Amino acid sequence: MPSSAFLLPLEVRDYECDQQGIVNNAVYQNYLEHARHCFLRSHGIDFSEVTRQGLFLIVIHADIHYLKPLRAGEQCQISVQLEQLSPVRFRFIQEIRRPADGAITLKASITTAAMNRDGQPVRIPKELLANLPLS
């Protein structure tokens, strides 16, 4: 996990686990989304406000590698880094790691695009870009 990455600590809750006693695969996407929103907020960008203003930042591709399970009560850290792919597309590089043993439990690459209310691609406004640490 690069030292420049945004880190969000999280504790696994028991209701997020499946019958096997591990975090359900769909829950990981909630973790990743929550971390992306916290990352944006930490850089002065309120996801809800941006949406109200008519800029829709949507996931267009998710590549997720589940490496090791997490269980109820375990602590984890979600890292977030951002790459600009084009004037309208970004890639969030994310990892989930268990601090107790340093194990990487998940790696993800989430590609997003900016759209207007009509679903047409739009450039990310320069004032938003100015706040973001791009790799």
HELIX and SHEET records of a PDB file:
HELIX    1   1 ASP A   14  GLU A   16  5                                   3    
HELIX    2   2 ASN A   25  SER A   42  1                                  18    
HELIX    3   3 PHE A   47  ARG A   52  1                                   6    
HELIX    4   4 LYS A  126  LEU A  129  1                                   4    
SHEET    1   A 5 PHE A   6  GLU A  11  0                                        
SHEET    2   A 5 GLN A  75  GLN A  84 -1                                        
SHEET    3   A 5 ARG A  89  ARG A  97 -1                                        
SHEET    4   A 5 ILE A 104  MET A 115 -1                                        
SHEET    5   A 5 PHE A  56  TYR A  66 -1                                        
END                                                                             
